[in-house]
Amino acid sequence: MRTKEFMLYRQMEDECILKDMAFLMDHYKNEYYNREDLKELLFETVHKLLELAVSHGFVGNLWHAYLTYLLASHENAYSTSCEITGETEGSINRAALHDFEIFKELFDYDFSDMERVLETDCLSLLETYEGSGGHGKVFNQRIRDRICELSGHLAAAADKTEFKRTVTCFYKDFGVGKLGLHKAFRVEHREDGARIVPITKIAHVYLDDLVGYETAKKKLIDNTEAFVNGRRANNCLLFGDAGTGKSSSVKAVLNQYYDKGLRMIEVYRHQFRDLNDVISQIKNRNYKFIIYMDDLSFEEFETEYKYLKAVIEGGLERKPDNVLIYATSNRRHLIRESFRDKEEREEDLHSNDTVQEKLSLVARFGVTIYFGKPEKKEFQEIVRQLAKRNHIAMPEQELLSEANKWELSHGGLSGRTAQQFIDYLAGTYE
């Protein structure tokens, strides 16, 4: 097989399986190699495919699913040019067509003669593999299903041109690599720098699921829609009382606009020094990235906010157009102030400079959205709506009476308290 002739699809993840299988395709009839050694290599390759199937949740034809996984995961000059934007122009298409011709040959390969010569039927197991019902640990069900579906379409492609068109459409619709397949990411600090790692399990909450705060949600939607549609948008700070849906709103925005190329990277305060490294990895991609900072606040003695200010706005390098920063906080001004600040300002000859230093971080968020605790009637309406969605059949008067008792001993009026109360009822009355 011509796997050594790939021009674009080289140094792929889990490529060792492809190399071993290609070696077997080329040499399983060669009398120079020991038959038992070839057979052992075949079983080792099948073992790796089965392990991959379990970890990634693949079903059906595992050989096709594996090849599709390579195509969907590999970031190269062609795949990253096509992500979200679709068909590209230029000579790169000839290189891509050349590689897809080889992939088509791999898809169409008939293993029956290899089984006969090596006297085994293990390859037949790969053609109709049935999983255990799970989607694996690496991919969630949504991603697994997309790859398996693409695998079926590629297997049915009539020629290399149709094969190329099918792969390119996938890149346009869903993207490529970890940034294309996954919605959300976190950052890990390694010796060689920051690494962006997918988060496979996220809350499937949508803005319509959040009761109330219509004005706040509209402000958030307007800013995010402008961003994903390529218009000018601002960094966004969601502040207010605890448990009022700030974090849930940000997660809902991600779920709502993922199909338009929106991705989210969660960064913690101790990782601010990695921000430049993270931004350098995403600035030239075709996705829109929100760098998300949850519960952002600083004590008086903490100075990380100064570093964050420079990254957001103020350094020599301009923040890329495909990156925004969204943060949530219980504090309007992010940096804690005390009565001592007032005393120091009275003694400080440049007191205005002191105030401006602490307020300048908030000023870098062009959109600020307030989430306050609901009034009693608003809280009760949230309880009613959540009870209805969770199919809790309780007389309304009793429901609201119990909700009032619950909030008095569980943190007061908030959307979070209402949700916790409904979860309690759902668990009690199931």
C-alpha positions in Angstrom: 0.0 0.0 0.0 1.1 3.5 -0.8 0.9 4.9 2.8 4.5 6.2 2.5 3.3 8.5 -0.3 1.1 10.6 1.8 1.9 14.3 1.3 -0.5 16.0 3.7 -1.7 13.2 6.0 1.6 12.4 7.7 2.6 11.9 11.4 -1.0 11.1 12.3 -2.2 10.2 15.8 -2.3 6.4 16.4 -0.6 6.0 13.0 1.2 2.9 14.2 -1.9 0.8 13.5 -1.9 2.0 9.9 1.8 1.4 9.4 1.5 -2.2 10.7 -1.6 -3.0 8.7 0.0 -1.5 5.5 3.1 -3.7 6.2 0.9 -6.8 6.4 -0.9 -5.8 3.2 2.4 -5.6 1.4 4.1 -8.7 2.8 1.7 -11.3 4.1 2.5 -13.5 1.0 6.2 -12.8 1.2 8.1 -16.1 2.0 11.0 -14.1 3.3 9.0 -13.3 6.5 8.2 -15.9 9.1 4.5 -16.8 8.9 4.0 -16.9 12.6 5.6 -13.5 13.1 3.3 -12.0 10.5 0.3 -13.7 12.2 1.4 -12.3 15.6 1.7 -8.8 14.1 -1.8 -9.2 12.7 -3.2 -10.1 16.1 -1.4 -7.2 17.7 -2.9 -4.8 15.2 -6.4 -6.2 15.7 -5.8 -5.8 19.5 -4.9 -2.1 19.0 -8.0 -1.6 16.9 -10.2 -3.2 19.5 -8.7 -1.1 22.2 -9.3 2.0 20.1 -12.9 0.9 19.5 -13.6 0.6 23.3 -11.9 3.9 24.2 -13.5 5.9 21.4 -16.8 4.0 21.2 -16.5 2.9 17.6 -19.0 0.4 16.1 -19.5 -1.2 12.8 -16.5 -1.7 10.5 -13.6 -0.9 12.8 -11.1 -0.6 10.0 -13.2 2.0 8.3 -13.9 3.8 11.6 -10.2 3.9 12.3 -9.3 5.4 8.9 -12.2 8.0 9.4 -10.8 8.8 12.8 -7.4 9.6 11.2 -9.1 11.9 8.7 -11.3 13.7 11.2 -8.4 14.2 13.7 -5.5 15.2 11.5 -4.7 18.9 11.3 -2.8 19.8 8.1 -2.7 22.5 5.5 -5.8 21.2 3.7 -8.0 20.2 6.6 -7.4 23.5 8.6 -8.1 25.5 5.4 -11.4 23.8 5.0 -12.6 23.9 8.6 -15.8 25.9 8.9 -15.2 27.7 5.6 -15.4 24.7 3.2 -13.8 24.1 -0.1 -10.5 25.9 -0.6 -8.7 26.9 -3.8 -5.2 26.3 -5.2 -2.8 23.5 -5.8 -3.4 22.2 -2.3 -6.4 20.4 -3.7 -4.2 18.3 -6.0 -2.2 17.1 -3.0 -5.4 16.4 -1.1 -6.9 14.4 -4.0 -3.7 12.4 -4.2 -3.9 11.5 -0.5 -7.6 10.7 -0.6 -7.0 8.3 -3.5 -4.7 6.3 -1.1 -7.3 6.4 1.6 -9.9 5.2 -0.9 -7.7 2.2 -1.6 -7.3 1.5 2.1 -11.1 1.7 2.5 -11.7 -0.7 -0.4 -9.0 -3.3 0.6 -10.3 -6.9 0.7 -8.9 -8.7 3.7 -10.2 -12.2 2.8 -7.0 -13.4 1.1 -4.9 -12.2 4.1 -7.1 -14.3 6.4 -6.8 -17.3 4.1 -3.0 -17.1 3.8 -2.4 -16.5 7.6 -5.1 -19.0 8.5 -7.2 -16.8 10.8 -10.6 -15.2 10.9 -9.9 -12.4 13.3 -10.3 -9.7 10.6 -13.9 -10.7 10.1 -14.6 -9.5 13.6 -13.6 -6.0 12.6 -16.2 -5.8 9.8 -19.3 -5.9 12.0 -18.1 -4.9 15.5 -20.8 -4.4 18.1 -20.0 -2.2 21.0 -21.0 -2.5 24.7 -23.5 0.3 24.4 -21.3 3.1 25.6 -19.6 5.9 23.6 -16.1 5.5 25.1 -14.1 7.8 27.3 -12.3 9.9 24.6 -15.4 10.9 22.6 -18.9 11.7 23.7 -21.8 10.1 21.9 -22.3 13.1 19.6 -18.7 13.0 18.2 -18.6 9.2 18.0 -21.9 9.1 16.0 -20.5 11.7 13.6 -17.4 9.8 12.9 -19.2 6.5 12.4 -21.7 8.2 10.1 -18.8 9.7 8.1 -17.2 6.3 7.9 -20.3 4.9 6.2 -20.4 7.7 3.7 -16.7 7.3 2.8 -17.1 3.5 2.4 -19.9 4.2 -0.1 -17.9 6.8 -2.1 -17.7 5.9 -5.8 -14.3 7.4 -6.5 -11.6 9.6 -5.0 -13.4 12.8 -6.1 -16.5 11.9 -4.2 -14.3 10.7 -1.3 -12.6 14.2 -1.2 -16.0 16.0 -1.4 -17.4 14.0 1.5 -14.4 14.7 3.8 -14.3 18.3 2.8 -18.0 18.7 3.7 -17.3 17.2 7.1 -14.5 19.7 7.7 -16.9 22.5 6.8 -19.7 21.3 9.0 -17.8 20.1 12.0 -14.2 21.2 11.7 -11.1 19.0 12.2 -8.9 17.8 15.1 -9.7 18.3 18.8 -10.7 22.0 18.2 -13.2 20.9 15.6 -14.7 17.9 17.2 -15.0 19.1 20.8 -16.9 22.1 22.2 -15.0 23.0 25.4 -11.4 22.8 26.6 -9.2 23.3 29.6 -5.5 24.2 29.8 -2.8 22.0 31.2 0.7 23.4 31.9 3.4 21.1 30.6 7.2 21.5 30.5 7.0 22.4 26.8 4.3 25.0 27.4 0.5 25.1 27.7 -1.6 22.3 26.2 -5.3 22.7 25.2 -7.2 19.6 26.4 -10.8 18.7 25.4 -13.5 18.5 28.0 -15.7 15.5 27.0 -18.5 16.0 29.4 -20.2 19.4 29.6 -23.7 20.5 30.8 -26.3 20.4 28.0 -28.0 23.6 29.1 -29.5 26.1 26.6 -30.6 29.7 27.1 -34.2 28.8 26.7 -33.8 26.5 29.7 -32.9 29.4 32.0 -36.0 31.0 33.4 -36.0 34.8 33.8 -33.2 37.4 33.2 -34.5 38.1 29.6 -32.7 41.4 29.4 -29.4 40.0 30.6 -29.7 37.0 28.2 -30.4 39.2 25.2 -27.4 41.4 25.9 -25.2 38.2 26.1 -26.8 36.8 22.9 -26.4 40.0 20.9 -22.7 40.2 21.8 -22.1 36.5 21.1 -24.0 36.6 17.8 -22.0 39.5 16.6 -18.8 37.6 17.4 -19.7 34.4 15.7 -20.9 36.3 12.6 -17.6 38.1 12.2 -18.8 41.5 13.4 -17.1 43.5 16.2 -17.8 42.3 19.7 -16.6 43.0 23.2 -15.1 41.1 26.1 -18.0 40.3 28.5 -18.2 40.3 32.3 -21.2 38.7 34.0 -21.4 39.8 37.6 -23.9 39.7 40.4 -25.3 37.5 43.2 -24.3 33.9 43.6 -26.5 31.2 42.1 -28.2 33.5 39.6 -27.2 31.7 36.4 -24.1 33.5 35.3 -22.0 30.4 34.6 -25.0 28.5 33.2 -25.6 31.4 30.7 -22.0 31.1 29.4 -22.3 27.3 29.0 -25.7 27.8 27.2 -24.1 30.2 24.8 -21.5 27.6 23.9 -24.1 25.0 23.2 -26.2 27.4 21.2 -23.5 28.6 18.9 -21.2 25.5 18.6 -22.5 24.7 15.2 -21.5 28.2 14.0 -17.9 27.5 15.0 -17.9 28.7 18.6 -15.5 27.0 21.0 -14.7 27.7 24.7 -11.5 27.4 26.7 -11.7 27.5 30.4 -8.7 29.2 32.1 -8.2 29.5 35.9 -6.5 32.4 37.6 -3.2 30.5 38.2 -3.0 29.9 34.5 -3.0 33.5 33.3 0.7 33.3 32.5 -0.2 30.6 29.9 -2.7 32.9 28.1 -0.3 34.2 25.5 0.7 30.6 24.7 -2.9 29.5 24.4 -3.8 32.4 22.2 -0.9 31.7 19.9 -2.2 28.2 19.3 -5.7 29.3 18.3 -5.3 32.7 16.6 -4.9 31.3 13.1 -7.8 28.8 13.2 -11.2 29.4 11.6 -13.1 29.0 14.9 -14.3 31.6 17.3 -12.9 31.1 20.8 -14.2 32.4 24.1 -11.7 32.2 26.8 -13.8 31.6 29.9 -12.9 32.6 33.4 -15.3 31.5 36.1 -15.7 33.2 39.5 -13.1 35.8 38.6 -11.9 38.0 41.6 -8.7 39.1 43.3 -7.7 39.9 46.8 -5.8 43.1 47.5 -2.5 41.3 47.7 -2.9 39.4 44.5 -1.3 40.9 41.4 -2.3 38.5 38.7 -4.9 40.9 37.5 -2.1 43.2 36.1 -0.9 40.4 33.9 -4.5 39.7 32.7 -4.9 43.4 31.8 -2.0 43.3 29.5 -3.2 40.2 27.8 -6.7 41.5 27.3 -5.7 44.9 26.0 -2.5 46.8 26.4 0.3 44.6 25.1 2.1 45.3 21.8 0.4 42.3 20.1 -3.3 43.0 19.4 -5.7 40.3 20.6 -6.8 38.2 17.6 -10.2 38.9 16.1 -11.3 35.3 16.8 -10.8 35.5 20.5 -12.9 37.0 23.2 -12.8 36.8 27.0 -15.9 36.1 29.0 -15.7 36.1 32.8 -18.2 35.6 35.7 -17.8 37.2 39.1 -19.8 38.0 42.3 -17.9 41.3 42.4 -18.6 44.2 40.1 -15.1 45.6 40.3 -13.3 42.2 40.5 -10.6 43.4 42.9 -11.5 43.5 46.6 -11.6 46.9 48.2 -11.6 47.6 52.0 -11.9 50.6 54.3 -8.1 50.7 54.4 -8.2 51.6 50.7 -10.2 54.7 51.7 -7.7 55.6 54.4 -4.8 55.1 52.0 -6.4 57.2 49.3 -6.8 60.1 51.8 -3.1 59.9 52.5 -2.0 59.2 48.9 -1.0 62.3 46.9 -2.2 60.5 43.8 -5.3 58.9 45.1 -7.0 58.9 41.7 -4.2 56.8 40.3 -4.8 54.2 43.0 -8.5 54.0 42.2 -8.0 53.8 38.4 -5.4 51.0 38.9 -8.1 48.8 40.5 -10.9 49.8 38.1 -8.9 49.4 34.9 -9.4 45.7 34.7 -13.2 46.0 34.6 -12.8 48.7 32.0 -11.4 46.2 29.6 -14.7 44.3 29.5 -16.8 46.3 27.0 -20.0 44.5 28.0 -21.0 44.1 31.6 -24.2 42.2 32.5 -25.8 42.2 35.9 -27.5 39.1 37.4 -29.3 39.9 40.6 -31.2 37.8 43.0 -34.8 37.3 41.9 -37.7 38.8 43.8 -40.1 36.4 45.6 -42.6 36.3 42.7 -39.7 35.7 40.2 -38.4 32.9 42.4 -41.7 31.2 42.6 -42.1 31.4 38.8 -38.7 29.8 38.4 -39.9 27.0 40.7 -43.1 26.6 38.7 -41.3 26.3 35.4 -38.7 23.9 36.7 -41.3 21.7 38.3 -43.2 21.6 35.0 -40.1 20.6 33.0 -39.3 17.9 35.5 -42.9 16.5 35.5 -43.4 17.0 39.2 -47.1 16.7 39.9 -47.6 18.6 43.2 -50.4 21.0 43.9 -49.1 24.5 43.2 -49.8 25.9 46.7 -48.0 23.0 48.3 -45.1 23.4 45.8 -44.6 27.1 46.5 -44.9 26.6 50.3 -42.3 23.9 50.3 -40.0 26.0 48.0 -40.3 28.9 50.5 -39.2 26.7 53.3 -36.4 25.3 51.3 -34.9 28.7 50.3 -34.9 29.9 53.9 -32.5 27.2 54.9 -30.6 26.7 51.6 -29.0 30.0 50.6 -32.0 32.3 49.9 -33.7 33.3 46.7 -31.8 32.3 43.6 -32.1 30.1 40.5 -29.6 27.7 41.9 -31.7 27.3 45.1 -34.8 26.6 43.0 -32.9 24.0 40.9 -31.7 22.3 44.1 -35.2 22.2 45.5 -36.5 20.7 42.3 -33.7 18.1 42.2 -34.7 17.2 45.8 -38.3 16.7 44.9 -37.4 14.7 41.8 -35.2 12.4 43.9 -37.8 12.1 46.6 -40.9 11.4 44.5 -39.4 9.2 41.8 
